[in-house]
């Protein structure tokens, strides 16, 4: 049973489970793509205040892709602890506390859940997810798994954060990119994550896992070159220094997706060896880019989107202004 199941990751998990012949049920409000999976059992309700449809069932596996509030997860877990054998909770890499260290694994320091949650939205999200993890661990101490993905990408991504890059190269022209090009980036194709979730559930593997790729490691330059190849683009890349971008007020991660300046760049340099040893398989980056670009064309996705999390992508006029200012700065004689 999937809590959710029709939006992005939940959708990918459902597709992977059905492809392997599993009997499946979805619990959700029926508001997001209710037409999907017409032959699957649909349990209607709301995790916040209406769990009645979850009663009277027995589940081999519960996959929770949508929990982010500890009290809401607690309500679900308390009920399902008596009817489910195994619980898989999708958390986030944001549970880790800065300063990030290159190659951090699942034992790295996590955020303090007792911090003032109103001060930092990023730490607030991570702290709430960490509290959700603990709720699951308490009620399923020997039969649970927690996955901590970074950026999840691919077709049907509502945020637009990854989709920006192949679309930008498809448009051509001069592309502003955040230097240095050899900085590592990490993300995971939603379909690879969905497949792996089903595999973990089949094997009943427990524990906490960083969930990211690609493997071997990929840097920003390699990613953007792959975007250019997939888009069959002649776009020129201009690498712009980090201090200039920060001085101009460019917003990391959202306005320039996948860019995290120092001292937070190591957030995208986590150790994923445990996940790979547990069966995570990652498709070639070119396949993810190609399928994402095709989906964007089919759905009319644009360079700049306003997703559920935050605005993603840089407006064309903003990119032109920054490139012009950067060119002027490079033309100045040295001191």
Secondary structure, DSSP 8 states (H G I E B T S, - for coil): -EES-SSTHHHHHHHHHHHTT---EEEE-S-SSTTS-TTSEEEE-BTTTB-GGGTT--BS-EEESS---HHHHHHHHHHHTTTBS-EEEE--GGGB-SS--TT--TTS-B--TTS-TTT-HHHHHHHHHHHHHHHHHHHSTTSEEEEEESEEESTT-SS-TTHHHHHHHHH-SEEEEES-TT-EEEEEEHHHHHHHHHHHHHHT--EEEEE-EEEEEEEHHHHHHHHHHHTT---EEEEE-HHHHHHTT--EETTEET---TTSGGGG----HHHHHTT-----HHHHHHHHHHHHHHHT--SSEE-SS-EES--HHHHHHHHHHHHHHHHS---
